[in-house]
Structures are given as structure tokens and as C-alpha cells.
Amino acid sequence: MPTTKIHVTAADNELLLIASTPTGSSQLLHYKSGFNKPVDVNVFPGAILATGSYDLTMLGVNWGGAINFTVTVTTDGHPQVFQSNASTTHGNVWSQTIQIHVVSGQ
């Protein structure tokens, strides 16, 4: 059951997606935005990573004001939505780590 797509639809202010294993990590996305501007970014892990299991860590950073982060991870054809809670705290305000399995080329 491979993870085939990561779709970002909200990133206020800064979002990092990092895939990691015990031997290292790869930054899949570093996106900056603000003022709740529309976001529509797709990442295809199989086009970037070798076949294997990874921890996918989503990190949200706030510069000020309200935050908004929405990431949809599609695994085996089933989308799962991850969203931040409301906050106006500055700095690292949201993080979530999930397990994904990648098949290279998918």
C-alpha cells in the first residue's frame, strides 16, 4: 500500500515536509506563504524517494497572526487529511509524523 501523493492546500506561514529513516532524511517540500493565500501543491514521493518505509514529518511555522496548515496524504488510493488547530503562537506551532511506504516510480 504505497503513499502516492501528498497534497498541500493550506500553508500559513511556512510548511516543511521531511521523509526520514534511521539512516537519514530528505526534505520533500519547503513552502512559504501568508495571509491565507490559496495553496495547491502536489508532491509525489515515488518520484523523489527510493522504495521503502519512511516517517513523514510535517512541520508548520508561524511568523505571526493565525495559522492554517492542511496536508492530505493519499495511501493505497485513500486520502487522509491532517490539519493544524487554531493558534496565534509564533515559531514551530504544528507538527505531525506518520508512517508512509513509498514505491519508486509510483
PyMOL commands that set and color helices and strands:
alter all, ss='L'
color gray80, all
select helices_A, chain A and resi 45-47
alter helices_A, ss='H'
color red, helices_A
select strands_A, chain A and resi 3-12+14-21+24-32+41-43+52-62+68-75+78-83+91-102
alter strands_A, ss='S'
color yellow, strands_A
deselect
rebuild
show_as cartoon
